[in-house]
């Protein structure tokens, strides 16, 4: 799904109402129109323009500090694994990556919640992937002449860490997080967000 550039009359009416409210003096501030919370058309617009096109914050990097630490995250209908990679393996330097949380065999979800792993094994047919998403084991598939596990990998999703926050995006063309948030640099600098420590998540 991608943004079509077309806004329905219903959405146009809702957004016009929101704009009118936003232009009022602060002393006249009220809640957003109810439709902003319940309209399927607004939800569809948010999916197309925000969730599929922008950076989405998925958590804090200190939640997965060590190689192999992971946590699951759903970006709409895309289940992901946020995983701290091993440093010095020639491919990574301990960065955080987001990979698909869906086995390539029968589309089974691989993990839930948080944990520590050296590999991810599907609970359905035991296909096993390394931390970078490469398929490393597929029981009984060696009996199939046309199967080559080297060709099968869990898809990666763009991932960046900025001030300790983990961001993911389904858009391949979006600018880097630091570049997009640069105008806020001076505003948020006093909060020293890079030093935040996660106490709890909700």
N, C-alpha and C positions, 0 to 999 in steps of 0.2 A: 504494500500500500504506500502510495506517495501523494503528496499534496497536489491537488488538481488545479488550484488557483480559483476555484469556483466556490463562492459562499452563498448558501441558501438564503432566501428571504427571512426565514425564521432566525438564523444565526445573525444576519445583518441587523434585525430588529433588536435582538438581545444585546449585541455588542454596541449598538447605538445608545441603548439605555444605560449600559455600563459606562460608556464614554461621557454621557451627560452627568452621571453621578460623580465621576472622577474629576470633572471640571468644577465641581462645587467647592466653595471655601471649606476648610477643614471643620469649622464649627457646624457645618451642615452635613457632615459625613454620615452615611448610612451603610448598611450591609449591601453586598452585591445583589443584583436581581436573583430571585429564587431559581430562575431558569439556568443560571450559570452552574448550579449544583446538580440539576436533575435532567437537563435537556440532552437527549441522545445526540442531537446535532452538534452541540457544544463539545461533548465527549469525542465525537468523531473528528472535529476540528483540532482538539488538543492532541489526539493520537497522531494525526497527520503532520501537524506543524511543530509539536513539542516533542512527544515521546519518540517519534521516528526520525526527527531531524536535528535535535539538539543534544547537548551533553546532559546526562542525568546523573545526579549524585547517588552512588550506591553504598557509601559507607566511609569509614575511616581506615587509613592504612595501618594504624596501630592495632587494629582488630586482628590482623593477620601478619604478625611481625617476622615470623620465621619461615624459612623455605619449607614448602609443603603445607603451610597453613592455608585454609580455604574457607570461604563462606558462599552460600548460594544466594542468588539474587534474581528476581524475575523482572525483566523489562518488558512490560505488557505480556505478550504471549511468547516471549523468548526467555526460557530458563537459562541462566548463566551460572558459571562457577568463577568466582574471583579467587585467584590462586597466586601465592607468593612463589616465584620461581627460584630455582637454585642459582647461585652466583657462580661464575667461572666455568660454565659448561660449554662455552663457545657460542652459545645462542642468547644467553641472558646475563644480567648482572644483579639478580635479586629483585627484578622489577615485578610489579603486579600485572597480571594479564587476566582477561576475561575470555573464557572459552565456553562453548555450548555445553549445556548440562543435559544433553539428550544423546543417547547412544545411537550410532549410525546404523545399527542393525534393525532393531524393531522400535526405535523411538522411545525407549524407556528412560525415565529420569534417572540420572546416575547417583546424585547425592542430595541431601537436604541439610539445612542448618549450617553449623560451623564444625571444623575439625582439623585434623592433621593427616596428611596422606603422602605416600610415596608413589601411588598410582590410583586410578579410578577404575573399579570393576563394576560392570553392569550387573544388577541383581537378577536379570532375566536370563541371559545366555552367557554371562561371564566374559563378554568382550572386555578387554582391559586396555586402558590408555595411560600413557605417562603424563607427567605434570604439564607438558607442552601440548597435550591433546593428540599425540601420535598413537595410533593403534599398535599395541605391542603383543597382543595375544587374542586369538579368535578360535576357540576350541572347535575342532572338527572341520574347520574351513580349509585346512591343508589338503582335504580330499577333493576340493574344487579347483579344476585347472585354471579357470578364469579369474580366480581370486588372488589379489596381491595386497596384503595388509599395509604395505608401504604407501599405497595410494589413498588410504583412508585416514582422515584426521578429523578431530572435532573443530568446527569453524571457530575462528577468533573474532572477537568484537573489539573495536577500538577502545583503548583504555589509557587514561592518563591520571596521574596523581598531582594535585595542586594544593599546596598548603595543608597537606595531610589528608585531603578529601580524595576519594576514589571516584572518578567520573567514567561513564561508559557512553558510547554513542553508536547507533545503528547507521549513522551517516558516514560514508567514506570521504566526503568532501568538506566536512566541517573544519573550521580553523581550530588550532590548539586552544585548550582551556585557558592557559595563562594569557594568551593573546586576547581572548574574548573578555576575560575578567580584569584585564589590566586597568581599565578606568576606575575600578573599585579599589585598587591597591592602597591608596592613601586612606580611604575610608575605613578599611578593615585592618590596616597595619597595627593599630593599638591593641587589637585583640590577640595578636600573635597565634593565629590559628594553627600554624605549623607545630606548635608545642602542645596542642590539646591532647588529652588522654581520655579514651573512651571509658566511662564509668558504667553506663548501661545503655541498652538500645530498646526501643519501643516501637 
